Amino acid sequence: DWEEEQVSSPNILRLIYQGRFLHGNVTLGALKLPFGKTTVMHLVARETLPEPNSQGQRNREKTGESNCCVIL
């Protein structure tokens, strides 16, 4: 059961959105998620992140928006 699994530190929890790891400098607000729609993300335990792909990670502009994240 997933309830029995434990991670050594919350610092190793990573979000995956649309098949890509979200690096620490990317905010949920910068993803411009559709308001009022369900968004699926995955939460995984991983010590390190893969390097951004050869096209480079898209730079996202900072906005004044705020979003919430519910982890069930």
ROTI-36295 format. One record per residue: x, y, z of N, C-alpha, C in turn. Coordinates in steps of 0.2 Angstrom, whole numbers, padded with zeros to 4 digits, always signed. Atoms other than C-alpha are relative to their C-alpha. Example, Ala and Ser with C-alpha at 12.3 -4.5 7.8 and 13.67 -1.06 7.14 Angstrom:
<rs>
+0004-0006+0000+0062-0022+0039+0004+0006+0000;-0004-0006-0001+0068-0005+0036-0004+0005+0003;
</rs>
This chain:
<rs>
+0004-0006+0000+0000+0000+0000+0004+0006+0000;-0004-0007+0001+0006+0018-0004+0000+0003+0007;+0000-0003-0007+0001+0022+0014+0006-0002+0004;-0005+0003-0004+0015+0012+0021+0007+0003-0003;-0006-0003+0003+0028+0020+0009+0002+0007+0004;-0002-0006-0003+0038+0034+0017+0006+0003-0003;-0006-0004+0003+0051+0047+0010+0004+0002+0006;-0005-0002-0005+0066+0052+0019+0000+0007+0002;+0000-0007-0001+0063+0070+0017-0006+0003-0005;+0005-0003+0005+0049+0081+0009+0004+0004-0005;-0004-0004+0005+0063+0090-0001+0001-0005-0006;-0001+0004+0006+0064+0075-0013-0007-0002-0003;+0007+0001+0004+0045+0076-0018+0000+0004-0006;+0000-0004+0006+0044+0081-0036-0007+0000-0003;+0006+0000+0004+0029+0086-0047+0001-0001-0007;+0000+0002+0007+0026+0079-0064-0006+0003-0003;+0006-0003+0004+0015+0089-0076+0001-0001-0007;+0000+0001+0007+0011+0084-0094+0007-0004-0002;-0005+0005+0001+0025+0071-0093+0007+0003+0001;-0007-0004-0002+0039+0084-0087+0000+0001+0007;-0002-0002-0007+0047+0086-0070+0000+0008+0000;+0000-0007-0001+0043+0103-0063+0006+0002+0004;-0006-0002-0004+0060+0111-0057-0002+0005+0005;+0002-0004-0006+0060+0121-0041-0001+0007-0002;+0001-0007+0002+0060+0138-0050-0006+0001-0004;+0006-0001+0004+0044+0135-0059-0006+0000+0005;+0006+0000-0004+0028+0140-0050-0006-0002-0003;+0006+0002+0003+0011+0133-0052-0004+0006-0004;+0003-0006+0003+0005+0151-0057+0003+0001-0007;-0004-0001+0006+0018+0151-0071-0003-0005-0005;+0002+0005+0005+0010+0136-0079-0006+0002-0004;+0007-0003+0003-0006+0146-0083-0005-0006-0001;+0005+0006+0000-0017+0131-0078-0007+0003-0002;+0007-0002+0002-0035+0132-0085-0004+0001+0007;+0003-0001-0006-0045+0140-0071-0007-0004-0001;+0006+0003-0001-0060+0130-0065+0000-0007-0003;+0000+0006+0003-0054+0114-0074+0005-0005+0004;-0004+0005-0004-0046+0098-0066+0007+0000-0004;-0007+0001+0002-0027+0097-0068+0003-0006+0003;-0003+0006-0003-0018+0081-0066+0007+0001+0001;-0007+0000-0001-0001+0081-0058+0002-0007+0003;-0002+0006-0004+0009+0066-0051+0006+0003+0005;-0005-0001-0006+0019+0067-0035+0004-0006+0001;-0005+0006-0001+0035+0056-0034+0005+0002+0004;-0006-0001-0004+0049+0054-0023+0006-0001-0004;-0006+0001+0004+0066+0057-0032+0005+0005+0002;-0005-0004-0003+0082+0063-0026+0003+0006-0005;-0003-0005+0005+0088+0072-0042-0005+0001-0006;+0004-0001+0006+0079+0079-0057+0004-0001-0006;-0004+0001+0006+0084+0075-0075+0001+0007-0003;-0002-0006+0003+0092+0089-0085-0006+0002-0005;+0005-0002+0005+0080+0099-0096+0002-0002-0006;-0002+0002+0006+0078+0093-0113+0004+0004-0004;-0005-0004+0004+0089+0099-0127-0003+0007-0003;+0003-0006+0002+0076+0112-0132+0000+0005+0005;+0000-0005-0006+0078+0120-0115-0007+0000+0003;+0006-0001-0003+0065+0122-0102-0003+0007-0001;+0004-0006+0001+0052+0135-0106+0001+0005+0006;+0000-0005-0005+0055+0151-0097-0007+0002+0001;+0007-0003-0001+0038+0156-0089+0001+0006+0004;+0000-0007-0003+0035+0174-0084-0004-0001+0006;+0003+0000-0007+0030+0177-0066-0006+0005-0001;+0006-0004+0000+0012+0183-0064-0002+0001+0007;+0003-0002-0007+0002+0190-0049-0005-0005+0002;+0005+0005-0001-0009+0175-0050+0002-0005+0006;-0001+0005-0005-0011+0162-0036-0004-0006-0002;+0003+0006+0001-0016+0144-0037+0000-0004+0006;-0001+0005-0006-0019+0130-0025+0001-0007-0003;-0002+0007+0002-0013+0112-0026-0003-0004+0005;+0003+0005-0004-0023+0098-0018+0003-0006-0001;-0003+0007+0001-0014+0082-0015-0004-0005+0004;+0004+0004-0003-0026+0068-0011+0004-0007+0001;
</rs>
